[in-house]
């Protein structure tokens, strides 16, 4: 018999009992449970892949039947069902409709069918005992959908879109796990014994947050005995069947939270095979039933005397399938057509320049500043190096850390905002508003004890953490991320919880000098309010200065006016759009792990030894250590990864050395006294020499003079104030003048 029902505007034919009166169908048609069970059994037995062998015959492709047999033979009692397969089977339409309409009724029915199939297909083995106990077989659901929602039959629902219309419906949600409670053991089958007549009774408890309703009267037949009293049953704990049970807290993905809104979260209830599949920071896609129940497990259905039933329910998602994704895979899936396109792009000899031009195209670069090199360094950070696992279990990080240090108004925060948009996984935070617990991990106390919640660096595992106003962070909070930046783990030993969380992410930080703007006349390290320990963990440190040059100022002004007036149309996009750049990033990070060749390794060794010799000869406050050698290797690997090359050659190493020299190397050189003289013309150099001579005349050998008084005396002789301060600074660095107490300087005898 056939009936019609309407779903999403499409009329479909299904089997079912013929109605006595012709009534219009509203999509709420219900099929007999026995028919559903038979159709599901037929589906599991007969569903085959759409692959044909010789003569067009499907050979050995009974997908779910073979999966069930293989899983049970390994002792894993579950069956993973892909919802997309239901649409390609003759009975799949009915099953898909019933699953969408009432998953709470469909799943227990399907699991009962799986137990029947186990007894029919697997327990026929002669090794099995005749009275072998049939195990509980769990049905897990999965669907072809990615975190962008770009393909798949079931589109994900935003967590903030879960309204009352979705209650008791099948939903697909995506998010990031922020809290995982410890697993508990819930009774799936409760065994009761009557204290009066020894009558045994079994009660099956459904999944989710619900309690077992114990009958108040015994139904045992007591011949010749008095009737059992009320509430005679006692639970026999040793005869009950238990299942693992766990609660997760799922939060919206950062990119899905509207501006100005707080991220929302939902509790997920997982059991049996899905317990302990994820940790804080895991990104996942969950398929489940959106449920509304009492606020407490086993809460009363009615209130006390004079109060009614609590109508505001506790909402949660009873998970029927989890798809856990970590790292680059967590954010974007790439289709085969895009893979082919990306492989063709990688063969383009100019691909690196196209990527550089696509990094923050709205920020104007010129030859007088380092903005162009910052873009190249940011591209290297987004692609990252190769993570290595040594035979002794040690892990070497492949992620690149970068610090932008400089004047206000030099687009540092704009670079961070672009990295947030371009990186597949990214968390943006500000230094003043971030604590050590907020960046790493926090121990949260609730009514059930202590729980662990991951911070920004844990949630950004496999991506980038952008920290603005890095210099405004409290020093204690900054020390907390030392381990996270180098070892890429966070160790927790608090409140009885001892664990280690992964923070495999790059750190992109922006900071201002100690006094707000950079002063050429002061030692660089004196202006950096950071410890040597944190500086050595940054692979590249850029000094972004506001260069005062008329030509550059005119170009920058023209660019900004064009942006604001709408005249510049092609610049904000770049050769690669942001979405395409994100997918290319994700593809390269997942498919390519470059390694340094022998020739490139020799070049690296020679350059590192020469850099160390130079730094030893000159007193440099920014440390150049083995970490900086690893930094150059990581930058070389990221440049090779842009071209999908498996080998790092000399061209990559040369460009990495150049980037290192214009960033960290250049900052180290700023501490030398002669730096900056190349930017002066002959007249300025002559004035500087005259100022030095005047200092020698005003301060005799062994004499002392106040620094500010000396500068004022030089100004009175006609020397520019900036040149006067510069001359004093050069003589101090050369050792001819020595700083003494009370802002005085003394000339060596």
DANORCOR-V825966 format. One record per pair of residues at least 4 apart in sequence whose ideal C-beta (glycine too) atoms are under 7 Angstrom apart, sorted by the first residue. I is the first residue (numbers start at 1). J is the second residue. If there is no record, write none. Layout:
I_J, I_J
//
This chain:
1_15, 1_16, 1_17, 1_18, 2_13, 2_15, 3_14, 3_16, 3_29, 4_11, 4_13, 4_25, 5_12, 5_14, 5_25, 5_27, 5_29, 6_11, 6_25, 6_27, 7_12, 7_27, 7_97, 12_93, 14_31, 14_93, 14_94, 15_35, 15_94, 16_29, 16_31, 16_32, 17_32, 19_23, 25_29, 31_35, 31_36, 31_94, 31_98, 33_37, 33_109, 34_38, 35_39, 36_40, 36_95, 36_98, 36_106, 36_109, 37_41, 37_109, 37_113, 38_42, 39_43, 39_91, 39_94, 39_95, 40_44, 40_95, 40_110, 40_113, 41_45, 41_113, 41_116, 41_117, 42_46, 42_91, 43_47, 43_89, 43_91, 43_92, 43_95, 44_64, 44_65, 44_68, 44_117, 45_65, 47_63, 47_64, 47_85, 47_89, 48_58, 48_61, 48_62, 48_63, 49_61, 49_63, 51_58, 51_61, 52_56, 52_57, 52_58, 53_57, 53_58, 53_59, 62_66, 63_67, 64_68, 64_79, 64_81, 65_69, 66_70, 67_71, 67_79, 67_80, 68_72, 68_79, 68_117, 68_121, 69_73, 69_121, 69_122, 70_74, 71_76, 71_77, 71_78, 71_79, 72_77, 72_118, 72_122, 77_135, 77_136, 77_137, 77_138, 78_137, 78_138, 78_140, 78_273, 79_114, 79_137, 79_139, 79_140, 80_140, 80_142, 81_139, 81_140, 81_141, 82_142, 82_143, 83_96, 83_141, 83_143, 83_153, 83_154, 84_143, 84_144, 84_153, 85_89, 85_92, 86_92, 86_95, 86_96, 87_92, 87_96, 87_153, 88_92, 91_95, 92_96, 93_97, 94_98, 95_99, 96_100, 97_101, 98_102, 98_106, 99_103, 99_106, 99_170, 100_169, 100_170, 102_106, 102_168, 103_107, 103_170, 103_289, 103_320, 104_168, 104_289, 105_109, 106_110, 107_111, 107_139, 107_320, 108_112, 108_206, 109_113, 110_114, 110_139, 111_115, 111_137, 111_138, 111_139, 112_116, 113_117, 114_118, 114_137, 114_139, 115_119, 115_134, 115_137, 116_120, 117_121, 118_122, 118_123, 118_134, 118_137, 119_123, 119_134, 123_128, 123_132, 128_132, 136_188, 138_272, 138_273, 140_273, 140_320, 140_321, 141_287, 141_320, 141_321, 142_287, 142_321, 142_323, 143_152, 143_153, 143_154, 143_172, 143_287, 144_151, 144_152, 145_149, 145_152, 145_154, 145_156, 145_172, 145_285, 146_150, 146_151, 146_332, 146_333, 147_174, 147_283, 147_285, 147_330, 147_331, 148_332, 149_155, 149_156, 154_172, 156_172, 156_173, 156_174, 156_285, 157_161, 157_162, 157_166, 157_171, 157_172, 157_173, 158_256, 159_173, 159_175, 159_252, 159_264, 159_266, 160_252, 160_264, 162_166, 162_171, 162_266, 162_290, 166_171, 166_290, 167_290, 167_292, 168_289, 169_290, 170_287, 170_289, 171_288, 171_290, 171_317, 172_285, 172_287, 173_250, 173_286, 173_317, 174_253, 174_285, 175_250, 175_251, 175_252, 175_253, 176_251, 176_253, 176_281, 176_283, 176_459, 177_248, 177_250, 177_278, 177_280, 177_281, 177_282, 177_284, 178_249, 178_251, 178_265, 178_280, 178_453, 178_454, 179_249, 179_280, 179_451, 179_453, 180_248, 180_278, 180_279, 180_280, 181_246, 181_247, 181_448, 181_451, 183_244, 183_245, 183_246, 183_275, 183_276, 184_245, 185_242, 185_244, 185_245, 186_242, 186_243, 186_245, 187_205, 187_212, 187_240, 187_241, 187_242, 188_205, 188_241, 188_242, 188_243, 189_202, 189_204, 189_240, 189_241, 190_203, 190_205, 190_212, 190_235, 190_240, 191_200, 191_202, 191_236, 191_239, 191_240, 192_201, 192_203, 192_214, 192_233, 192_234, 192_235, 192_236, 193_198, 193_200, 193_233, 193_234, 193_236, 194_198, 194_199, 194_218, 194_220, 194_228, 194_232, 194_233, 195_232, 195_234, 196_218, 196_228, 196_229, 196_232, 197_218, 197_220, 197_222, 197_225, 197_228, 199_218, 199_220, 201_233, 203_212, 205_210, 205_212, 206_210, 207_271, 207_318, 208_269, 208_291, 208_318, 209_269, 209_293, 209_297, 209_316, 210_293, 211_297, 211_298, 214_233, 215_233, 216_230, 216_231, 217_230, 218_228, 218_232, 220_228, 222_228, 228_232, 236_240, 243_271, 243_272, 244_271, 244_272, 244_275, 245_271, 246_270, 246_275, 246_276, 247_267, 247_269, 248_268, 248_270, 248_278, 249_265, 249_267, 250_265, 250_266, 250_268, 250_286, 251_263, 251_265, 252_256, 252_257, 252_263, 252_264, 254_427, 257_261, 257_263, 266_316, 266_317, 267_316, 268_286, 268_317, 268_319, 269_316, 269_318, 269_319, 270_274, 270_275, 270_319, 270_322, 271_275, 274_319, 274_322, 277_322, 277_324, 278_282, 278_284, 278_324, 279_501, 280_452, 280_453, 280_454, 280_458, 280_501, 281_454, 281_458, 281_459, 281_461, 281_501, 282_324, 282_326, 283_325, 283_326, 283_330, 284_322, 284_323, 284_324, 284_325, 285_323, 286_317, 286_319, 286_322, 287_320, 287_321, 288_317, 288_318, 288_319, 288_320, 289_318, 289_320, 290_317, 291_316, 291_318, 292_313, 292_315, 293_313, 293_314, 294_299, 294_313, 294_314, 295_299, 295_314, 301_309, 302_309, 303_307, 303_308, 303_309, 303_310, 325_329, 325_330, 326_330, 326_461, 326_462, 327_462, 328_424, 328_462, 328_586, 328_589, 328_590, 329_590, 330_425, 330_462, 331_424, 331_425, 331_586, 332_424, 332_582, 332_583, 332_586, 334_338, 334_339, 334_583, 334_586, 334_587, 336_340, 337_341, 338_342, 338_583, 339_343, 339_587, 340_344, 341_345, 342_346, 342_584, 342_587, 345_351, 345_584, 346_351, 346_643, 346_644, 350_354, 351_355, 351_642, 351_643, 352_356, 352_639, 352_642, 352_643, 353_357, 354_358, 354_575, 354_576, 355_359, 355_379, 355_576, 355_642, 356_375, 356_376, 356_379, 357_361, 357_574, 357_575, 358_574, 358_575, 358_576, 358_581, 359_375, 359_378, 359_379, 359_418, 360_375, 360_414, 360_415, 360_418, 361_571, 361_572, 361_573, 361_574, 362_563, 362_571, 362_572, 363_371, 363_411, 363_414, 364_555, 364_556, 364_559, 365_371, 365_372, 365_375, 366_552, 366_555, 368_547, 368_549, 368_552, 369_547, 369_552, 370_374, 370_542, 370_544, 370_662, 371_375, 372_376, 373_377, 373_659, 373_662, 374_378, 374_404, 374_415, 374_542, 374_544, 375_379, 376_380, 376_659, 377_381, 377_402, 377_540, 377_542, 377_659, 377_663, 378_382, 378_415, 378_419, 379_383, 380_400, 380_635, 380_638, 380_639, 381_400, 381_402, 381_506, 381_508, 382_419, 382_422, 382_423, 382_585, 383_585, 383_588, 383_589, 383_638, 383_641, 383_642, 384_398, 384_399, 384_400, 384_506, 384_589, 384_638, 385_398, 385_400, 385_633, 385_634, 385_637, 385_638, 386_398, 386_593, 386_594, 386_595, 386_637, 387_395, 387_397, 387_398, 388_396, 388_398, 389_395, 390_394, 390_396, 397_486, 397_488, 398_634, 399_504, 399_505, 399_506, 400_506, 400_539, 400_634, 400_635, 400_638, 401_485, 401_506, 401_507, 401_537, 401_538, 401_539, 402_508, 402_538, 402_539, 402_540, 403_509, 403_511, 403_538, 403_541, 404_412, 404_415, 404_510, 404_542, 404_544, 405_511, 405_513, 405_528, 405_541, 405_542, 405_543, 405_544, 406_410, 406_412, 406_518, 406_543, 406_544, 406_545, 407_517, 407_518, 407_544, 407_545, 407_546, 408_512, 408_516, 408_517, 409_546, 410_544, 410_546, 411_415, 412_416, 412_510, 412_544, 413_417, 413_468, 413_510, 414_418, 415_419, 416_420, 416_428, 416_466, 416_468, 416_508, 416_510, 417_421, 418_422, 419_423, 419_426, 419_464, 419_466, 419_508, 420_426, 420_428, 420_466, 421_578, 422_578, 422_581, 422_582, 422_585, 423_463, 423_464, 424_463, 424_582, 424_585, 424_586, 425_460, 425_462, 425_463, 426_460, 426_463, 426_464, 426_466, 427_456, 427_459, 427_460, 427_465, 428_466, 429_434, 429_456, 429_467, 430_434, 430_468, 430_469, 431_467, 431_468, 431_469, 431_470, 431_472, 431_473, 432_469, 432_472, 434_438, 434_439, 434_473, 434_477, 435_477, 436_440, 436_476, 436_477, 436_480, 437_441, 437_442, 437_455, 438_455, 438_456, 439_455, 439_456, 439_457, 439_477, 439_480, 439_481, 440_455, 440_457, 440_480, 440_481, 440_484, 440_490, 441_452, 441_453, 441_454, 441_455, 441_458, 441_490, 441_492, 441_501, 442_453, 442_455, 443_450, 443_452, 443_494, 443_495, 443_497, 444_451, 444_453, 445_450, 446_451, 450_495, 450_496, 450_497, 452_492, 452_497, 452_499, 454_458, 454_459, 454_501, 456_460, 456_465, 457_465, 457_481, 457_484, 457_503, 457_505, 458_490, 458_501, 458_503, 460_464, 460_465, 460_505, 461_502, 461_503, 461_504, 461_505, 462_504, 462_505, 463_505, 464_505, 464_506, 464_508, 465_505, 465_507, 466_508, 467_507, 467_509, 468_510, 470_509, 470_510, 470_511, 471_511, 471_512, 471_529, 473_477, 473_478, 474_478, 475_479, 478_534, 481_485, 482_486, 482_533, 482_534, 482_537, 483_487, 483_489, 483_490, 483_491, 484_488, 484_490, 484_503, 485_507, 485_537, 486_537, 488_502, 488_503, 488_504, 489_500, 489_501, 489_502, 489_503, 490_500, 490_501, 490_503, 491_500, 492_497, 492_498, 492_499, 492_501, 493_498, 512_516, 513_517, 513_518, 513_527, 513_528, 514_527, 514_528, 514_529, 515_519, 515_527, 518_527, 518_543, 518_545, 519_527, 520_676, 521_725, 521_726, 521_729, 522_526, 522_527, 523_621, 523_671, 524_528, 524_667, 524_670, 524_671, 525_621, 525_622, 525_671, 530_534, 530_535, 532_536, 532_623, 535_541, 535_622, 535_623, 536_623, 536_625, 536_627, 537_627, 539_631, 539_634, 539_635, 540_631, 540_659, 540_660, 540_663, 540_664, 541_663, 541_664, 541_667, 542_663, 543_666, 543_667, 543_670, 547_552, 549_553, 550_554, 551_555, 552_556, 553_557, 554_558, 555_559, 556_560, 557_561, 558_562, 559_563, 559_568, 560_564, 561_565, 562_567, 562_568, 563_568, 573_577, 576_580, 576_581, 576_584, 577_581, 578_582, 579_583, 580_584, 581_585, 582_586, 583_587, 584_588, 585_589, 586_590, 587_591, 588_592, 588_641, 588_642, 588_644, 592_641, 592_644, 592_646, 594_637, 594_640, 594_641, 594_645, 594_646, 594_647, 594_648, 595_646, 595_647, 595_648, 596_600, 596_601, 596_633, 596_636, 596_648, 597_601, 597_647, 597_648, 597_649, 598_602, 599_603, 599_650, 600_604, 600_636, 600_648, 600_649, 600_650, 600_652, 600_653, 601_605, 602_606, 603_607, 603_650, 603_653, 604_608, 604_632, 604_633, 604_653, 605_609, 606_610, 607_611, 607_657, 608_612, 608_629, 609_613, 610_614, 611_615, 611_624, 612_616, 612_624, 613_617, 614_618, 615_620, 615_624, 615_668, 618_672, 620_668, 620_671, 621_671, 622_664, 622_667, 622_668, 624_628, 624_668, 626_630, 627_631, 628_632, 628_664, 629_633, 630_634, 631_635, 631_660, 632_636, 632_656, 632_657, 632_660, 633_637, 634_638, 635_639, 635_656, 635_659, 635_660, 636_640, 636_648, 636_652, 636_653, 636_656, 637_641, 637_648, 638_642, 639_652, 639_655, 639_656, 640_645, 640_647, 640_648, 640_652, 648_652, 648_653, 650_654, 651_655, 652_656, 653_657, 654_658, 655_659, 656_660, 657_661, 658_662, 659_663, 660_664, 660_665, 661_665, 661_666, 662_666, 663_667, 664_668, 665_669, 666_670, 669_675, 670_675, 673_730, 673_733, 673_734, 677_685, 680_684, 680_685, 682_686, 683_687, 684_688, 685_689, 686_690, 687_691, 687_719, 687_720, 687_723, 688_692, 688_723, 688_726, 688_727, 689_693, 690_694, 690_719, 691_695, 691_714, 691_719, 691_723, 691_724, 691_727, 692_696, 692_727, 692_730, 692_731, 693_697, 694_698, 694_714, 694_717, 694_719, 695_699, 695_710, 695_727, 695_728, 695_731, 698_705, 698_710, 698_713, 699_703, 699_705, 699_710, 699_747, 700_747, 701_747, 701_748, 701_749, 702_747, 702_749, 703_747, 704_740, 704_744, 704_745, 704_746, 705_709, 705_710, 705_744, 705_745, 706_710, 706_743, 706_744, 707_711, 707_728, 707_743, 707_744, 707_745, 708_712, 708_743, 709_713, 710_714, 710_728, 710_745, 711_715, 711_721, 711_724, 711_725, 711_728, 712_716, 713_717, 714_719, 714_724, 715_719, 715_721, 715_724, 719_723, 719_724, 720_724, 721_725, 722_726, 723_727, 724_728, 725_729, 726_730, 727_731, 728_732, 728_737, 729_733, 730_734, 731_736, 731_737, 732_737, 732_739, 732_745, 736_747, 736_748, 737_745, 737_747, 738_745, 738_746, 738_748, 739_745, 740_744, 740_745, 740_746
//
